Amino acid sequence: MADKPAEPTQSFERALERLEQIVAEMEGGKLTLEKMISHFEEGSKLVKFCSSKLNEVEKKIEQLLTKDGQVTTVPFEPGQEV
């Protein structure tokens, strides 16, 4: 299978799927050293891409709160108890 570099327009799901495929191939133990290095480099780019997407989403998460009978939204703060 041809290597596919992480594309900025690809979806998180496709990147994660490719990352899982890379891990499985690397764990299989049948790759040459050059192919292992290539997979590692591609995997590193995919991890960075996925991490960036997750950070983006985390910033968009909002909690619904009821205050004085009104439902309002507030930005999600990591570590904040619900």
N, CA, C and O atoms as a GROMACS GRO file, in nm:
protein
  328
    1MET      N    1   0.084  -0.118   0.000
    1MET     CA    2   0.000   0.000   0.000
    1MET      C    3   0.088   0.124   0.000
    1MET      O    4   0.188   0.129   0.072
    2ALA      N    5   0.053   0.223  -0.080
    2ALA     CA    6   0.133   0.344  -0.090
    2ALA      C    7   0.116   0.430   0.034
    2ALA      O    8   0.009   0.436   0.094
    3ASP      N    9   0.225   0.497   0.071
    3ASP     CA   10   0.219   0.586   0.186
    3ASP      C   11   0.141   0.710   0.149
    3ASP      O   12   0.152   0.761   0.037
    4LYS      N   13   0.060   0.758   0.242
    4LYS     CA   14  -0.018   0.878   0.220
    4LYS      C   15   0.019   0.978   0.328
    4LYS      O   16  -0.009   0.953   0.445
    5PRO      N   17   0.082   1.090   0.292
    5PRO     CA   18   0.114   1.189   0.393
    5PRO      C   19  -0.012   1.254   0.446
    5PRO      O   20  -0.114   1.259   0.378
    6ALA      N   21  -0.004   1.305   0.568
    6ALA     CA   22  -0.119   1.372   0.629
    6ALA      C   23  -0.152   1.496   0.546
    6ALA      O   24  -0.066   1.581   0.522
    7GLU      N   25  -0.276   1.505   0.503
    7GLU     CA   26  -0.321   1.619   0.426
    7GLU      C   27  -0.399   1.712   0.517
    7GLU      O   28  -0.477   1.666   0.600
    8PRO      N   29  -0.380   1.843   0.501
    8PRO     CA   30  -0.450   1.936   0.589
    8PRO      C   31  -0.601   1.930   0.574
    8PRO      O   32  -0.673   1.970   0.666
    9THR      N   33  -0.652   1.882   0.460
    9THR     CA   34  -0.796   1.879   0.438
    9THR      C   35  -0.858   1.745   0.476
    9THR      O   36  -0.980   1.730   0.469
   10GLN      N   37  -0.777   1.649   0.517
   10GLN     CA   38  -0.834   1.518   0.551
   10GLN      C   39  -0.909   1.525   0.684
   10GLN      O   40  -0.887   1.614   0.765
   11SER      N   41  -0.998   1.430   0.702
   11SER     CA   42  -1.077   1.428   0.824
   11SER      C   43  -0.998   1.362   0.938
   11SER      O   44  -0.905   1.286   0.915
   12PHE      N   45  -1.039   1.394   1.058
   12PHE     CA   46  -0.979   1.334   1.177
   12PHE      C   47  -0.995   1.183   1.171
   12PHE      O   48  -0.902   1.109   1.202
   13GLU      N   49  -1.114   1.137   1.132
   13GLU     CA   50  -1.143   0.994   1.129
   13GLU      C   51  -1.053   0.920   1.031
   13GLU      O   52  -1.004   0.812   1.061
   14ARG      N   53  -1.031   0.980   0.913
   14ARG     CA   54  -0.945   0.915   0.813
   14ARG      C   55  -0.800   0.913   0.861
   14ARG      O   56  -0.728   0.815   0.839
   15ALA      N   57  -0.757   1.021   0.924
   15ALA     CA   58  -0.620   1.027   0.976
   15ALA      C   59  -0.601   0.923   1.086
   15ALA      O   60  -0.499   0.854   1.089
   16LEU      N   61  -0.698   0.910   1.174
   16LEU     CA   62  -0.690   0.813   1.282
   16LEU      C   63  -0.691   0.670   1.226
   16LEU      O   64  -0.617   0.584   1.274
   17GLU      N   65  -0.773   0.647   1.127
   17GLU     CA   66  -0.779   0.515   1.062
   17GLU      C   67  -0.644   0.480   1.001
   17GLU      O   68  -0.596   0.367   1.016
   18ARG      N   69  -0.582   0.575   0.932
   18ARG     CA   70  -0.450   0.550   0.872
   18ARG      C   71  -0.345   0.528   0.981
   18ARG      O   72  -0.257   0.443   0.966
   19LEU      N   73  -0.354   0.604   1.088
   19LEU     CA   74  -0.260   0.588   1.198
   19LEU      C   75  -0.271   0.448   1.259
   19LEU      O   76  -0.169   0.385   1.289
   20GLU      N   77  -0.392   0.398   1.276
   20GLU     CA   78  -0.413   0.263   1.327
   20GLU      C   79  -0.355   0.159   1.231
   20GLU      O   80  -0.299   0.058   1.274
   21GLN      N   81  -0.370   0.184   1.102
   21GLN     CA   82  -0.316   0.093   1.001
   21GLN      C   83  -0.162   0.091   1.008
   21GLN      O   84  -0.101  -0.015   1.001
   22ILE      N   85  -0.103   0.207   1.022
   22ILE     CA   86   0.043   0.217   1.033
   22ILE      C   87   0.092   0.139   1.155
   22ILE      O   88   0.189   0.064   1.146
   23VAL      N   89   0.026   0.158   1.268
   23VAL     CA   90   0.065   0.089   1.391
   23VAL      C   91   0.058  -0.062   1.371
   23VAL      O   92   0.149  -0.135   1.410
   24ALA      N   93  -0.050  -0.109   1.311
   24ALA     CA   94  -0.067  -0.254   1.288
   24ALA      C   95   0.044  -0.308   1.198
   24ALA      O   96   0.100  -0.414   1.224
   25GLU      N   97   0.077  -0.233   1.093
   25GLU     CA   98   0.183  -0.277   1.003
   25GLU      C   99   0.318  -0.279   1.074
   25GLU      O  100   0.398  -0.370   1.052
   26MET      N  101   0.343  -0.179   1.157
   26MET     CA  102   0.471  -0.173   1.228
   26MET      C  103   0.480  -0.284   1.333
   26MET      O  104   0.587  -0.341   1.354
   27GLU      N  105   0.370  -0.314   1.397
   27GLU     CA  106   0.370  -0.420   1.498
   27GLU      C  107   0.381  -0.559   1.433
   27GLU      O  108   0.420  -0.656   1.498
   28GLY      N  109   0.346  -0.567   1.306
   28GLY     CA  110   0.353  -0.694   1.234
   28GLY      C  111   0.494  -0.748   1.220
   28GLY      O  112   0.514  -0.869   1.203
   29GLY      N  113   0.592  -0.661   1.228
   29GLY     CA  114   0.731  -0.703   1.224
   29GLY      C  115   0.783  -0.747   1.088
   29GLY      O  116   0.889  -0.809   1.080
   30LYS      N  117   0.711  -0.716   0.982
   30LYS     CA  118   0.753  -0.762   0.849
   30LYS      C  119   0.805  -0.648   0.761
   30LYS      O  120   0.834  -0.670   0.644
   31LEU      N  121   0.819  -0.528   0.817
   31LEU     CA  122   0.864  -0.414   0.738
   31LEU      C  123   1.016  -0.402   0.742
   31LEU      O  124   1.080  -0.440   0.840
   32THR      N  125   1.071  -0.349   0.634
   32THR     CA  126   1.214  -0.321   0.631
   32THR      C  127   1.240  -0.200   0.719
   32THR      O  128   1.148  -0.128   0.756
   33LEU      N  129   1.366  -0.178   0.752
   33LEU     CA  130   1.403  -0.062   0.834
   33LEU      C  131   1.360   0.068   0.767
   33LEU      O  132   1.308   0.158   0.833
   34GLU      N  133   1.382   0.077   0.637
   34GLU     CA  134   1.344   0.198   0.564
   34GLU      C  135   1.194   0.221   0.570
   34GLU      O  136   1.149   0.335   0.588
   35LYS      N  137   1.117   0.115   0.556
   35LYS     CA  138   0.971   0.126   0.561
   35LYS      C  139   0.925   0.162   0.703
   35LYS      O  140   0.830   0.238   0.720
   36MET      N  141   0.992   0.107   0.803
   36MET     CA  142   0.960   0.141   0.942
   36MET      C  143   0.982   0.290   0.966
   36MET      O  144   0.900   0.357   1.029
   37ILE      N  145   1.093   0.341   0.917
   37ILE     CA  146   1.123   0.484   0.934
   37ILE      C  147   1.019   0.569   0.862
   37ILE      O  148   0.972   0.669   0.915
   38SER      N  149   0.985   0.529   0.741
   38SER     CA  150   0.884   0.600   0.663
   38SER      C  151   0.749   0.600   0.736
   38SER      O  152   0.682   0.702   0.744
   39HIS      N  153   0.711   0.483   0.788
   39HIS     CA  154   0.585   0.474   0.863
   39HIS      C  155   0.590   0.559   0.989
   39HIS      O  156   0.492   0.624   1.025
   40PHE      N  157   0.704   0.558   1.056
   40PHE     CA  158   0.719   0.639   1.178
   40PHE      C  159   0.702   0.787   1.146
   40PHE      O  160   0.634   0.859   1.219
   41GLU      N  161   0.764   0.832   1.038
   41GLU     CA  162   0.753   0.973   0.999
   41GLU      C  163   0.609   1.010   0.964
   41GLU      O  164   0.558   1.113   1.007
   42GLU      N  165   0.543   0.924   0.887
   42GLU     CA  166   0.404   0.949   0.851
   42GLU      C  167   0.315   0.947   0.975
   42GLU      O  168   0.227   1.032   0.991
   43GLY      N  169   0.339   0.850   1.062
   43GLY     CA  170   0.262   0.841   1.185
   43GLY      C  171   0.279   0.963   1.273
   43GLY      O  172   0.183   1.010   1.334
   44SER      N  173   0.400   1.015   1.280
   44SER     CA  174   0.426   1.136   1.360
   44SER      C  175   0.346   1.254   1.307
   44SER      O  176   0.291   1.332   1.385
   45LYS      N  177   0.340   1.268   1.174
   45LYS     CA  178   0.261   1.376   1.114
   45LYS      C  179   0.113   1.358   1.143
   45LYS      O  180   0.042   1.455   1.170
   46LEU      N  181   0.066   1.233   1.138
   46LEU     CA  182  -0.075   1.206   1.165
   46LEU      C  183  -0.110   1.233   1.312
   46LEU      O  184  -0.217   1.285   1.342
   47VAL      N  185  -0.019   1.198   1.402
   47VAL     CA  186  -0.042   1.225   1.544
   47VAL      C  187  -0.052   1.376   1.567
   47VAL      O  188  -0.139   1.422   1.640
   48LYS      N  189   0.036   1.451   1.504
   48LYS     CA  190   0.033   1.598   1.517
   48LYS      C  191  -0.099   1.653   1.462
   48LYS      O  192  -0.160   1.740   1.523
   49PHE      N  193  -0.141   1.603   1.346
   49PHE     CA  194  -0.266   1.646   1.284
   49PHE      C  195  -0.386   1.616   1.375
   49PHE      O  196  -0.470   1.702   1.400
   50CYS      N  197  -0.393   1.491   1.426
   50CYS     CA  198  -0.504   1.451   1.512
   50CYS      C  199  -0.504   1.531   1.642
   50CYS      O  200  -0.610   1.572   1.689
   51SER      N  201  -0.388   1.552   1.699
   51SER     CA  202  -0.377   1.629   1.822
   51SER      C  203  -0.426   1.773   1.801
   51SER      O  204  -0.495   1.829   1.885
   52SER      N  205  -0.388   1.829   1.689
   52SER     CA  206  -0.432   1.965   1.654
   52SER      C  207  -0.584   1.972   1.642
   52SER      O  208  -0.647   2.065   1.692
   53LYS      N  209  -0.642   1.872   1.573
   53LYS     CA  210  -0.787   1.869   1.557
   53LYS      C  211  -0.857   1.855   1.692
   53LYS      O  212  -0.958   1.922   1.717
   54LEU      N  213  -0.804   1.769   1.779
   54LEU     CA  214  -0.864   1.751   1.911
   54LEU      C  215  -0.856   1.879   1.993
   54LEU      O  216  -0.951   1.914   2.064
   55ASN      N  217  -0.744   1.950   1.985
   55ASN     CA  218  -0.730   2.077   2.056
   55ASN      C  219  -0.830   2.179   2.004
   55ASN      O  220  -0.887   2.257   2.081
   56GLU      N  221  -0.850   2.179   1.872
   56GLU     CA  222  -0.948   2.268   1.809
   56GLU      C  223  -1.088   2.241   1.863
   56GLU      O  224  -1.161   2.334   1.900
   57VAL      N  225  -1.125   2.114   1.868
   57VAL     CA  226  -1.257   2.076   1.914
   57VAL      C  227  -1.273   2.109   2.063
   57VAL      O  228  -1.379   2.156   2.105
   58GLU      N  229  -1.170   2.084   2.140
   58GLU     CA  230  -1.177   2.112   2.284
   58GLU      C  231  -1.211   2.258   2.309
   58GLU      O  232  -1.285   2.290   2.403
   59LYS      N  233  -1.158   2.347   2.226
   59LYS     CA  234  -1.186   2.489   2.242
   59LYS      C  235  -1.330   2.523   2.210
   59LYS      O  236  -1.383   2.625   2.256
   60LYS      N  237  -1.395   2.438   2.131
   60LYS     CA  238  -1.534   2.465   2.089
   60LYS      C  239  -1.638   2.404   2.183
   60LYS      O  240  -1.756   2.436   2.174
   61ILE      N  241  -1.593   2.317   2.270
   61ILE     CA  242  -1.688   2.250   2.359
   61ILE      C  243  -1.749   2.351   2.455
   61ILE      O  244  -1.680   2.435   2.512
   62GLU      N  245  -1.876   2.340   2.471
   62GLU     CA  246  -1.945   2.426   2.566
   62GLU      C  247  -2.030   2.341   2.658
   62GLU      O  248  -2.079   2.234   2.620
   63GLN      N  249  -2.047   2.389   2.778
   63GLN     CA  250  -2.134   2.322   2.873
   63GLN      C  251  -2.267   2.396   2.879
   63GLN      O  252  -2.272   2.519   2.872
   64LEU      N  253  -2.372   2.320   2.891
   64LEU     CA  254  -2.503   2.381   2.912
   64LEU      C  255  -2.526   2.396   3.062
   64LEU      O  256  -2.512   2.300   3.137
   65LEU      N  257  -2.558   2.512   3.102
   65LEU     CA  258  -2.584   2.540   3.243
   65LEU      C  259  -2.721   2.604   3.259
   65LEU      O  260  -2.766   2.678   3.172
   66THR      N  261  -2.786   2.574   3.368
   66THR     CA  262  -2.912   2.640   3.400
   66THR      C  263  -2.885   2.741   3.509
   66THR      O  264  -2.840   2.707   3.618
   67LYS      N  265  -2.914   2.866   3.478
   67LYS     CA  266  -2.892   2.974   3.574
   67LYS      C  267  -3.018   3.058   3.577
   67LYS      O  268  -3.059   3.113   3.475
   68ASP      N  269  -3.080   3.067   3.693
   68ASP     CA  270  -3.204   3.142   3.710
   68ASP      C  271  -3.311   3.098   3.611
   68ASP      O  272  -3.384   3.181   3.556
   69GLY      N  273  -3.320   2.966   3.588
   69GLY     CA  274  -3.421   2.914   3.498
   69GLY      C  275  -3.387   2.927   3.351
   69GLY      O  276  -3.462   2.881   3.266
   70GLN      N  277  -3.276   2.990   3.319
   70GLN     CA  278  -3.233   3.008   3.180
   70GLN      C  279  -3.120   2.911   3.146
   70GLN      O  280  -3.029   2.889   3.226
   71VAL      N  281  -3.128   2.854   3.029
   71VAL     CA  282  -3.019   2.768   2.983
   71VAL      C  283  -2.918   2.858   2.911
   71VAL      O  284  -2.953   2.928   2.816
   72THR      N  285  -2.795   2.854   2.957
   72THR     CA  286  -2.689   2.934   2.896
   72THR      C  287  -2.571   2.844   2.862
   72THR      O  288  -2.564   2.730   2.906
   73THR      N  289  -2.482   2.896   2.784
   73THR     CA  290  -2.361   2.822   2.752
   73THR      C  291  -2.240   2.898   2.804
   73THR      O  292  -2.238   3.022   2.806
   74VAL      N  293  -2.141   2.823   2.846
   74VAL     CA  294  -2.014   2.883   2.889
   74VAL      C  295  -1.902   2.799   2.827
   74VAL      O  296  -1.918   2.679   2.805
   75PRO      N  297  -1.790   2.861   2.800
   75PRO     CA  298  -1.677   2.783   2.744
   75PRO      C  299  -1.634   2.672   2.838
   75PRO      O  300  -1.634   2.689   2.959
   76PHE      N  301  -1.598   2.560   2.781
   76PHE     CA  302  -1.548   2.447   2.858
   76PHE      C  303  -1.408   2.477   2.907
   76PHE      O  304  -1.323   2.522   2.830
   77GLU      N  305  -1.384   2.452   3.033
   77GLU     CA  306  -1.251   2.467   3.090
   77GLU      C  307  -1.199   2.329   3.128
   77GLU      O  308  -1.262   2.261   3.209
   78PRO      N  309  -1.087   2.285   3.071
   78PRO     CA  310  -1.032   2.154   3.107
   78PRO      C  311  -1.011   2.142   3.257
   78PRO      O  312  -0.959   2.234   3.320
   79GLY      N  313  -1.050   2.030   3.314
   79GLY     CA  314  -1.036   2.008   3.457
   79GLY      C  315  -1.152   2.061   3.538
   79GLY      O  316  -1.160   2.039   3.659
   80GLN      N  317  -1.243   2.132   3.473
   80GLN     CA  318  -1.359   2.186   3.542
   80GLN      C  319  -1.459   2.076   3.572
   80GLN      O  320  -1.488   1.993   3.485
   81GLU      N  321  -1.512   2.073   3.693
   81GLU     CA  322  -1.612   1.972   3.728
   81GLU      C  323  -1.747   2.014   3.679
   81GLU      O  324  -1.780   2.133   3.679
   82VAL      N  325  -1.825   1.916   3.636
   82VAL     CA  326  -1.958   1.943   3.584
   82VAL      C  327  -2.060   1.934   3.694
   82VAL      O  328  -2.180   1.953   3.670
   0.00000   0.00000   0.00000
